[in-house]
Amino acid sequence: MRRIGAIFTPFSPPEALRDAAQAADESGVPELWLWEDCFRESAFAAASAVLAWTARLRVGIGVAPMPLRNVALTAMEIATIERLFPGRLIPGVGHGVLPWMAQVGARAASPLTLMREYVPALRSLLAGEEVSTSGRYVTLDRVRLDWPPVTAPPVVVAGEGPKTVRLTGQVGDGTVLPATSSPERVARTLALALEGRADAGRDGAHELTVFVATAFGGDDARARLAGDLERMLGAVDPTLLVAGDAAGVAAAIEPFFAAGATSVILQPREEETDLAGFMGGAGEVAEIIAGT
């Protein structure tokens, strides 16, 4: 099933979250994703609030930085939220932005080693297992959660470079790609993740979530998004120019699904002030996609 969501970016202050989340819930947006960018908003505190404010919205964390959080603490956070709001949390982890990790003294010399140790330990803890391990970054001595989730949620993992993407397939339940990822990149990423999954002898499906910068509106909205893309990439890739009314946005994201994405998450511009309007547009897109 193809999934649609929207992002509440940390460029908006925490006090704007409640109205945005309730607008998303009321508009029929299936998923609202949150970021844990330094030094803005805590992902798990925000996720708990959103889940309490809304009735059916699922909340994705895309993503919590592994170097910043001990794996046992991350498991405790996820398990607590999952037991409070069963089936509504989509936890995600990643390397973190390396300069930010350096600022707080948490930068890993080998992010791949950290991921290789961290994600399996996290998934085992969430499965209710007792975990003992002594690695370069993850050390646990007979650690078991007292209140593990009744059903462990899938853990998605952010990845961009080929080695990291392949590792997300080996250790994670899904891969998360940032905005500015083209459909062609989605296809390459999925192929690499599936290679990693096969190398690890894992069967079953692998999720691929891609964030897509989106602007709802007419020519002005399209021009503003084109300007953003040009500043970020130096040129405007037509496949990334996802703008217009709900029908136009729904048509523009079809290539991402065709490339293998299981979830397309619409990301507002940093300067977006009408978050309720954005969530309304995302809800219309979700309705269109569900009907196709």
N, C-alpha and C positions, 0 to 999 in steps of 0.2 A: 504493500500500500504506500502510495506517495504521500509524504507529509509536508505540511506547510507550517511555518512559524514566523515569529517576529522577534526582534531584539530590542530590549531596553538597554541602550548603551550607557556606560558610566560617564558620558559627557553631560548627561542630565543629572541633577542633584538627587540624592536619595528621597527627598520629600516629594518628588514628582512621580515616584514609582507606583504609589497606590492608585492614583487616577489612571495611569497608563495600563496597569495590570487589570483593573476593573473594566476599562474600555476594551482591552483585548478579550477578556472573558465574555463580555456582553456582545462583542462583535463576531464571536465564533472562531477566534484564532485558536487553533489547537494547542500551540506551544509558545511560551515566552522564554526567550533565552537571556541569560545574564552573564556579564563578564566579571572577572576578578582582576581588574587592571590596577597596578600600583600607581598611585596611592589613593585610590578612589573608594570603591565600595566593596564590602565583604560579600562574597557570593552566597555563602550558606545562610547568613543572617537575612539577606534580601530574599533568598528563595523561601525561607520559612514564612516570612511576612506575606509574600505573594500567594503562597498556598493557603494561608489562613484567610486572606481577603477574598479569595475566589472559590468558585464551586467545582469547576471541572478542568481548569487550565493545567496543563503539564508545564513544568519548569525545567529548562535545560541550563546547565552550568558549562559555559564554553569559553574558557576553562579555568579551573583552579590550578595555580602553579605548584608543581610538586616540590621544588626546592624550598618553598616558603612554608610547607606544612609537613610535619611528621606524618608518616603513613597511618599510624594508629589513630591520630587525631582526625585525619580525613575520613577514615572508616567510621569513627564515632559520629562525626557530623552527618555523613550520608545515612548511616543506620538509624539515627534518631529521626531525621526527616522522613525517611521511608516508612518508619513505623507510625509516625504521626499522620502521614498522608500517603497511604500505600499506592504504589503504581504511578505516582504523579511527578517523580523526580527523575531527571536524566543527568546523572553525574558525569562530568568530564574533567580530565586533567591534562596538563601539558608541561613543557619545559619551563614556561614563563619567559618573559622578555629578559634576555641575559643581562643587559645593563641594569635593569631594575633589580634583578637578583643580586648583582654585584653591590648595588647600593646598600642592601640590607645584610651583606655578608653571607649570602646563601647561594651564590653562583656555583654550580657544579662544574668541575673540570671536565667531566665526561657526561653530558646530558643523556647520551644513549645508555650508558651503564645505569644511571639513575632510573630511567624509564624501565629498563630490563629488570631491575630489582623491585621497583616500586609498584608497578601495575599488577603483577602477579600476587604480590603480598596483599595489596588492597582487595583484589577480587577474592582471595582466599579468606580474608577476614570477614568480608561481607557475606560469604557463604557459610559463616559460622564455624570455620575451622580454627584450630589452635595452630599458630604459626611461630616457628623458630627459624631464624635465618641470620647469618652474619655476613653481610656484604660490604661493599665499599661505602655505600650510602644508607642502606637499610639494615638495621639491626633490631631484631625482635627476639625476646626470650620467653617462649611459652605464652604468647599473647593471644587471647581469645575475647571477643566481644561478649559482654554479659547479655546485651540486647541486640543481637544481630537482626537484620531484616527477616521477615517471614519468607519473603522471596527476594533474593539478591537482585538489585537492578543491574542491567548492563552498564559497563563503564566505557565511555567513549574517550578517545585519546587524540589530541591535536598533533598534526604532523605536516611538514612541508617538504623537507629534503628527502631524496630517495631512500636513504638508510633509515631515517626516522619513520617514514611512511611504511616501509616494509616491516619495521618493528611494531608499529601500531596493529598490523595484522597478526603478528605473532603473539602479542600479549593482550590486546584490547578486544572489545566487542564492536567497535566502530571507530571510524576516523573522522576528524573534524578539520575542514579546510576554511581558511579565512576568506573574507571578501577580496575581490580582484582575482579570484580563481576562475579561469575560463572553463567552459564545458570540456575542451580538449584536455585541460589539466585534471579535471574531475575524472575523466576516463583513464588517464595515466596513473593517477593516484589510486583508483580502485584496483587496477591491475597489479600494482606493486603491493598493496595491502593484501590482496588475495594470494599473491606469491608468498608473502610472509606467513599467512595463515596456513597455506599448504605445507610450507617448510616446517611449521610447528606441529603438523599432523592434526590440525583442528578442522572439524567439519562445521556445517551450519552456515547461515548467512552472515554477512559482514555489512554493517550499516555505514553509509557515507553521508555525512552532513556537510553542506556547504552554505556559508553565509554569502548573501548576494546584496550588494549595495543597491538600494531601490529608492526611487522618487515618484510619488504620486502627484499627478497634475498635468498641466499642458506643456507648451513649449518652454516656458520659463523653468519649470522643474527639470525638464530634460537637459536644458543648457547648464543648469547648476550642477547636475550630476556629471555631465560631460567634463565640466571644469574640474571637478574633484578627481575624476579618473585621470585626466591629463596631468594634474599635479602629482598624483601618486605614481603613475606609470610612464609618464612622458608622452603618451599617445592614448587615443581612445580606441579600445577594442570594441567593435560594434556588438559583440556577444555579451559585453558587460554593461551595455547601456540599457538598463532595465528601468523604464520610466513610462508614465502614461496613466491611463485609467486602469481599473482592475482587470478588464479584459486584455488590455495591452500588456500589463505586467504578467498575467497568466500565460500569454503567448510567448513572452520573452524568456520565461524560465523553463519552458518545455525542453530546450536543448540540454539543460542541466540534468533533468530527469532522464532524457534519452542517453546521456553519457554515463548513467549509472548511479546518480545521486538518489538516495532514499528519502532525504529531507532537504528542502530548500528553505532557508531561514532569511527572511527579508530584513535588511539592515537599513535603518534611516540614516540620513546625512547627519554629521555632527551638529549642524546648525538647525536641525529640525526642531521647531517649537510646537507644532500641532501634533503631539504624540497621539491624542485621541483620534484625530483624523487619520493618522498613519495606521493605527491599529484597526480602524474601520475598513480602510482599504485592504489591509492584509486579510481581514475576515472575508471580504468579498472574493479575494483571490482564492482563499481556501475553499470557499463554496464552489467556485468554478472548477478548480482542480478535482474536487471530490466528485463532481458530476461528469467528468470526462473519462 
